[in-house]
Amino acid sequence: MSATLRSLEGQDEANILREIHAALKNLRFGAVEITVHNGQVVQIERKEKFRLQAQNASKAP
């Protein structure tokens, strides 16, 4: 993964990229949201969805 962050104003770019990469790792269904305030990354949020398979209806009592 390659990315460039601009206007970090003293933030550790490598650390931010590691955190984004960690949030994306093994994510199958979902989203990663990066919140920026005044040119600084302040939050990285991971939302993951789990898909459940329906059980076989013929086994119902």
C-alpha positions in Angstrom: 0.0 0.0 0.0 1.4 3.4 -0.9 -0.1 6.7 0.2 1.0 10.3 0.8 -0.4 12.4 3.5 -0.1 16.2 3.1 -0.3 19.0 5.7 0.3 16.8 8.8 1.8 19.7 10.7 4.2 17.7 12.9 2.3 14.4 12.9 4.2 11.2 12.4 3.3 10.2 8.9 4.7 6.7 9.2 2.7 6.0 12.4 -0.5 7.3 10.8 0.0 5.0 7.7 0.7 2.0 10.1 -2.6 2.7 11.9 -4.5 2.9 8.6 -2.9 -0.3 7.4 -3.8 -2.0 10.7 -7.4 -0.9 10.3 -7.6 -2.3 6.8 -5.9 -5.6 7.6 -8.2 -8.6 7.3 -11.2 -6.4 6.7 -13.6 -8.3 4.4 -16.8 -6.3 4.7 -16.9 -2.8 6.2 -15.3 0.7 6.1 -12.4 2.6 7.5 -13.1 6.3 8.2 -10.3 8.8 8.8 -11.3 12.0 10.6 -9.2 15.2 10.0 -9.5 18.4 12.0 -7.4 21.5 11.1 -5.1 19.4 8.8 -4.4 16.7 11.4 -5.6 13.1 11.5 -7.5 12.9 14.9 -9.4 9.6 14.5 -9.3 6.4 12.5 -12.5 4.3 12.8 -13.1 0.8 11.6 -16.6 -0.5 11.0 -16.9 -4.2 10.2 -19.9 -6.2 9.1 -20.3 -9.9 9.8 -22.5 -11.9 7.4 -24.4 -14.7 9.0 -25.6 -17.6 7.0 -29.2 -18.8 7.4 -29.7 -22.2 8.9 -31.4 -24.9 6.8 -35.2 -24.4 7.1 -35.9 -28.1 6.8 -34.4 -28.8 10.2 -36.9 -26.5 12.0 -39.3 -28.3 14.4 
